[in-house]
Amino acid sequence: MSEENLIVPNPETEKRKEIREEIKNIPPPKLKEVMELLEIAIDYEGSANAVARVIGYSKSAVCLVRKGKYDGNANVFYAKLKREYDFLINGIIMCPGIKGEMHPKVCKQYKEAAKAGKMLKGAAFLQVKDMCRYCPIGGRR
């Protein structure tokens, strides 16, 4: 048995390679673009801390970016931010419940209502209400 057959790819390493490739393809972001997307994401999530958790950064790093004083690699930050929140710019996600497109704000509203046990009007909510509570998307793409 050769050594090549014994090597098992590490999914975490593969994910890092994918992120590096994405970063290579992203032109250097303009600070304005990063700031705009970050503000939209914070508005959507409700806090800088929530955005930081989603993209894997500390709250202080997110705050430094907001102030324009971040010393880290802006391309990496922007790539992670764009990967998680680009749907807010595009305005469409694919809902597995209705098997079609939905606006992220509607998705978030449905998920919050389903978790709270509230009923909303509309055929779409009735169709997805049992799924929304457990949906991994929850407003994300």
Secondary structure as a PSIPRED ss2 file (coil, helix, strand):
# PSIPRED VFORMAT (PSIPRED V4.0)

   1 M C   1.000  0.000  0.000
   2 S C   1.000  0.000  0.000
   3 E H   0.000  1.000  0.000
   4 E H   0.000  1.000  0.000
   5 N H   0.000  1.000  0.000
   6 L H   0.000  1.000  0.000
   7 I C   1.000  0.000  0.000
   8 V C   1.000  0.000  0.000
   9 P C   1.000  0.000  0.000
  10 N C   1.000  0.000  0.000
  11 P H   0.000  1.000  0.000
  12 E H   0.000  1.000  0.000
  13 T H   0.000  1.000  0.000
  14 E H   0.000  1.000  0.000
  15 K H   0.000  1.000  0.000
  16 R H   0.000  1.000  0.000
  17 K H   0.000  1.000  0.000
  18 E H   0.000  1.000  0.000
  19 I H   0.000  1.000  0.000
  20 R H   0.000  1.000  0.000
  21 E H   0.000  1.000  0.000
  22 E H   0.000  1.000  0.000
  23 I H   0.000  1.000  0.000
  24 K H   0.000  1.000  0.000
  25 N H   0.000  1.000  0.000
  26 I C   1.000  0.000  0.000
  27 P C   1.000  0.000  0.000
  28 P C   1.000  0.000  0.000
  29 P C   1.000  0.000  0.000
  30 K C   1.000  0.000  0.000
  31 L H   0.000  1.000  0.000
  32 K H   0.000  1.000  0.000
  33 E H   0.000  1.000  0.000
  34 V H   0.000  1.000  0.000
  35 M H   0.000  1.000  0.000
  36 E H   0.000  1.000  0.000
  37 L H   0.000  1.000  0.000
  38 L H   0.000  1.000  0.000
  39 E H   0.000  1.000  0.000
  40 I H   0.000  1.000  0.000
  41 A H   0.000  1.000  0.000
  42 I H   0.000  1.000  0.000
  43 D H   0.000  1.000  0.000
  44 Y H   0.000  1.000  0.000
  45 E H   0.000  1.000  0.000
  46 G C   1.000  0.000  0.000
  47 S C   1.000  0.000  0.000
  48 A H   0.000  1.000  0.000
  49 N H   0.000  1.000  0.000
  50 A H   0.000  1.000  0.000
  51 V H   0.000  1.000  0.000
  52 A H   0.000  1.000  0.000
  53 R H   0.000  1.000  0.000
  54 V H   0.000  1.000  0.000
  55 I H   0.000  1.000  0.000
  56 G C   1.000  0.000  0.000
  57 Y C   1.000  0.000  0.000
  58 S C   1.000  0.000  0.000
  59 K H   0.000  1.000  0.000
  60 S H   0.000  1.000  0.000
  61 A H   0.000  1.000  0.000
  62 V H   0.000  1.000  0.000
  63 C H   0.000  1.000  0.000
  64 L H   0.000  1.000  0.000
  65 V H   0.000  1.000  0.000
  66 R H   0.000  1.000  0.000
  67 K H   0.000  1.000  0.000
  68 G C   1.000  0.000  0.000
  69 K C   1.000  0.000  0.000
  70 Y C   1.000  0.000  0.000
  71 D C   1.000  0.000  0.000
  72 G C   1.000  0.000  0.000
  73 N C   1.000  0.000  0.000
  74 A H   0.000  1.000  0.000
  75 N H   0.000  1.000  0.000
  76 V H   0.000  1.000  0.000
  77 F H   0.000  1.000  0.000
  78 Y H   0.000  1.000  0.000
  79 A H   0.000  1.000  0.000
  80 K H   0.000  1.000  0.000
  81 L H   0.000  1.000  0.000
  82 K H   0.000  1.000  0.000
  83 R H   0.000  1.000  0.000
  84 E H   0.000  1.000  0.000
  85 Y H   0.000  1.000  0.000
  86 D H   0.000  1.000  0.000
  87 F H   0.000  1.000  0.000
  88 L H   0.000  1.000  0.000
  89 I H   0.000  1.000  0.000
  90 N H   0.000  1.000  0.000
  91 G C   1.000  0.000  0.000
  92 I C   1.000  0.000  0.000
  93 I E   0.000  0.000  1.000
  94 M E   0.000  0.000  1.000
  95 C E   0.000  0.000  1.000
  96 P C   1.000  0.000  0.000
  97 G C   1.000  0.000  0.000
  98 I C   1.000  0.000  0.000
  99 K C   1.000  0.000  0.000
 100 G E   0.000  0.000  1.000
 101 E E   0.000  0.000  1.000
 102 M E   0.000  0.000  1.000
 103 H C   1.000  0.000  0.000
 104 P H   0.000  1.000  0.000
 105 K H   0.000  1.000  0.000
 106 V H   0.000  1.000  0.000
 107 C H   0.000  1.000  0.000
 108 K H   0.000  1.000  0.000
 109 Q H   0.000  1.000  0.000
 110 Y H   0.000  1.000  0.000
 111 K H   0.000  1.000  0.000
 112 E H   0.000  1.000  0.000
 113 A H   0.000  1.000  0.000
 114 A H   0.000  1.000  0.000
 115 K H   0.000  1.000  0.000
 116 A H   0.000  1.000  0.000
 117 G C   1.000  0.000  0.000
 118 K C   1.000  0.000  0.000
 119 M C   1.000  0.000  0.000
 120 L C   1.000  0.000  0.000
 121 K C   1.000  0.000  0.000
 122 G C   1.000  0.000  0.000
 123 A H   0.000  1.000  0.000
 124 A H   0.000  1.000  0.000
 125 F H   0.000  1.000  0.000
 126 L H   0.000  1.000  0.000
 127 Q H   0.000  1.000  0.000
 128 V H   0.000  1.000  0.000
 129 K H   0.000  1.000  0.000
 130 D H   0.000  1.000  0.000
 131 M H   0.000  1.000  0.000
 132 C H   0.000  1.000  0.000
 133 R C   1.000  0.000  0.000
 134 Y C   1.000  0.000  0.000
 135 C C   1.000  0.000  0.000
 136 P C   1.000  0.000  0.000
 137 I C   1.000  0.000  0.000
 138 G C   1.000  0.000  0.000
 139 G C   1.000  0.000  0.000
 140 R C   1.000  0.000  0.000
 141 R C   1.000  0.000  0.000
